[in-house]
Amino acid sequence: MAKITAQKTLAIDFGTSNSAAGIMVNGKPHLIAVEPGKNTMPTSLFFDFETRNTLFGNPANAALIQGTEGRFMRALKSVLGTSLMHEKRRMMGQSLSFVDIISTFLKEIKTRAETACFQEFNTALSGRPVFFHSNDAVKDKQAIADLTECYLKAGFKDVDFMYEPEAAALANNSLGDENSLQLIIDIGGGTSDFCLFKSKGQGIDILASNGIRLGGTNFDKSISVDYVMPLLGKGSMIKNEIGQGMLSAPNAIFQDLATWEKIPFMYSSDTRNSVTNMRRLAVDKHLFARLEEVLEHELAHEMAFAVESGKIRLNKGISGDTKVDLSFVEPDLAAHFSNIDMEHSLFGHTERIKSCALETLAMAGVSTTDIDTVIFVGGSSLMSVVENAMADIFTSAKQYHSEAFTAIVDGLAIATSRLD
């Protein structure tokens, strides 16, 4: 294959759940195969303790499911801006921080793109949410500093950033008539972002951009806490160590065990000892025996994948309820929830998404009836609860589902022409 282009800038959509890369070719966005035959890859790493290799994307996910001995990492983007970013941990004989881990992932994308295009990319144009941390300006500022450091450590000499919903708007500007009001609704793995814009020829006129730190991983967490964690002891009673009386099992451990980015830190000896003590004092000891099994054999990521799969199956409408198979913890163990159950678990999240959408319109002085087209992007925008929530607000707008996983990188690729 000959060199595709002399372009110097690589567009990268570094997502909480999935990532992609692209460039412009003959005036059109071209997505690079970051995995064989695929133009997206899961934002996952697996440190294989036996071979001492680091796996990325689907092979990383497969190694986890197959029970390979090692350490799995996902939802890396959620750690940006937090104190966890610069804490060092031992991994395959090395002392690594999340800066090292994320830069390793970005370097792999860079290498694969350079191999596919037969050229070096010194500059990256990266997508970013409108807010990494919507309620903490200090953390939000630190997140962009952290991500910049990761790109430079990955081998890029420079990196620019573009709001992800604005990139999606650029990729979808041809959907509406000139000056028609369109709203991007980008629900990803970790954030929900909005961009209100008008089409202007080949470009766009952005009226407002907004976002909150809430996405598909929050959906998974709520479902897991409500329907899986009770099978491991959440909400059950524990006797007091001294004297009479009982109290409910501490909630924090179940919250963290259902949080993608916190799972790798749940397997410490302190956590395991604490759970052993809970089992000793528990009224329903078998529940905490299951929790011990999850921690001993490091099964929490498998549980999270099982919840995610159950959510997706239910959302596809194959049936009115779904089973989360947990037989890898205990034979015949499963969690069940229905469409109504899922709507109940996600109600608070969808209300926050609706509020942020309305706030975006208010920023531009626009009413809901002024919106001509609502454009859904991001994997979690495919959730029916999101679509229904937006239909409640934008009753007269046309709804359009863009390329859920690649609209952002398409727009970023288009935007790179401004930089080269």
C-alpha positions, 0 to 999 in steps of 0.5 A, spaced: 500 500 500 502 506 498 502 512 502 495 515 503 497 522 504 502 527 506 497 529 512 501 530 518 495 530 523 492 524 526 485 525 528 484 521 535 477 519 538 480 517 545 473 514 548 471 511 555 469 505 552 472 505 544 477 509 540 478 510 533 483 514 529 482 517 522 485 522 517 482 526 510 483 522 504 481 526 497 477 531 501 473 525 505 474 522 512 478 516 512 478 511 518 484 507 519 483 500 521 486 500 528 484 493 529 484 488 523 478 489 519 475 494 524 475 502 525 474 502 532 477 498 538 475 497 545 479 502 550 482 496 554 489 494 556 491 487 559 497 486 562 499 478 561 503 476 567 505 470 564 508 472 557 509 479 559 506 482 553 501 488 553 494 486 549 490 492 547 482 492 545 479 486 543 485 481 545 485 485 551 477 483 553 478 476 550 484 475 555 480 477 561 474 473 559 478 467 558 481 467 565 488 469 563 493 471 569 494 478 568 491 485 570 485 488 566 484 496 565 478 499 562 475 506 562 481 509 563 479 516 560 475 516 567 481 517 571 483 523 568 484 529 572 483 525 579 489 523 584 489 516 581 493 519 575 500 520 578 499 514 583 505 509 581 503 501 582 507 495 580 505 492 574 509 486 570 515 488 574 515 496 573 512 502 577 507 505 572 502 510 573 495 512 569 499 517 565 504 511 563 498 506 562 494 511 557 500 513 553 501 506 552 495 505 549 495 512 545 502 510 542 499 503 540 494 507 536 499 512 533 504 506 531 498 502 528 496 508 524 503 510 522 503 502 519 497 503 516 499 510 512 506 509 511 508 515 515 509 518 521 504 523 525 507 528 529 501 532 531 494 529 534 487 532 534 484 529 539 476 529 541 475 531 548 468 532 552 466 539 554 467 537 561 471 531 564 468 533 570 462 537 570 462 539 577 469 541 579 473 546 575 480 544 578 479 537 576 477 539 569 483 543 568 487 538 570 484 532 566 486 536 560 493 537 562 493 530 564 491 528 557 496 533 554 501 529 558 499 522 555 499 524 548 506 527 548 509 521 552 506 517 547 510 520 542 506 526 539 510 532 539 504 537 539 496 535 540 490 540 539 483 538 542 476 539 539 470 538 543 467 531 541 460 534 540 462 539 535 466 534 531 460 530 531 456 536 528 462 538 523 461 531 521 453 531 520 452 538 518 449 536 511 443 533 514 439 539 515 437 545 511 442 552 511 440 555 517 436 550 520 437 548 528 440 542 529 442 539 536 448 533 537 446 529 543 453 525 544 452 520 550 458 516 550 461 511 555 463 517 560 460 523 558 454 526 555 455 532 551 451 537 546 452 541 541 447 546 538 449 549 531 446 551 524 449 548 518 453 554 514 455 551 507 461 546 508 462 549 515 457 550 521 455 555 526 456 553 533 451 556 538 452 553 544 456 546 547 455 543 554 456 537 557 456 533 564 460 527 566 455 521 565 455 516 560 454 508 559 459 506 564 454 510 569 448 506 566 452 499 567 454 501 574 446 503 576 444 496 574 449 492 577 448 496 584 441 495 583 440 487 581 447 484 581 450 487 588 445 484 592 447 477 590 453 479 593 451 482 600 449 489 598 443 491 603 444 485 607 445 485 615 451 484 619 452 483 626 455 488 631 462 486 632 461 488 640 454 488 643 447 487 640 444 490 634 446 489 626 447 494 621 447 494 613 453 492 609 457 498 608 455 500 601 462 503 598 465 497 597 459 495 592 459 502 589 466 501 587 466 494 585 461 496 580 465 502 577 469 500 571 475 504 573 475 502 580 475 495 579 483 494 579 484 497 586 479 492 589 483 486 590 488 489 595 489 484 601 485 490 606 479 489 602 479 482 602 480 482 609 474 486 610 470 482 606 472 476 610 470 479 617 463 481 614 462 474 612 464 472 619 459 477 622 453 477 616 446 474 617 447 471 610 454 468 610 453 465 603 452 472 600 459 474 602 462 468 600 460 470 593 463 476 594 470 473 597 470 469 591 469 475 586 475 478 590 479 472 590 479 470 583 478 477 580 472 476 577 469 483 577 470 485 570 467 479 568 461 481 572 461 488 569 461 485 562 455 481 563 451 487 566 453 491 560 451 485 555 445 484 559 443 491 558 444 491 550 440 485 549 434 488 553 435 495 549 435 491 543 428 489 545 429 481 544 425 480 550 422 484 556 427 482 561 434 479 561 438 474 565 445 476 567 449 470 567 454 469 573 455 462 573 463 464 573 462 466 580 457 460 582 453 455 578 446 457 576 447 464 579 444 469 575 441 476 576 434 478 572 431 485 570 426 487 566 425 493 561 421 497 567 427 495 572 432 498 567 428 504 566 427 505 574 435 504 575 436 509 569 431 514 571 435 519 575 441 519 569 436 520 564 433 526 568 440 529 568 441 528 561 434 532 559 436 537 564 443 538 560 439 538 553 435 544 556 440 548 559 444 547 552 438 551 549 437 556 554 445 558 553 443 560 546 436 563 547 433 557 543 426 553 545 425 546 544 420 547 538 425 551 534 430 545 534 429 542 527 433 535 527 436 531 533 442 527 532 444 522 536 451 519 536 455 515 541 454 508 543 450 510 549 445 514 545 442 507 542 439 506 549 432 507 548 431 510 555 435 516 552 431 516 545 425 516 549 427 522 554 429 526 548 422 525 544 419 527 551 422 534 550 423 535 542 416 533 540 416 536 533 424 535 531 426 530 526 430 524 530 437 522 526 442 516 528 448 518 526 454 513 526 454 511 533 461 510 534 465 514 528 461 520 528 466 524 532 472 521 529 469 523 522 469 530 524 476 530 527 478 528 521 475 533 517 477 538 522 485 536 521 485 540 514 485 546 518 491 544 522 495 542 516 
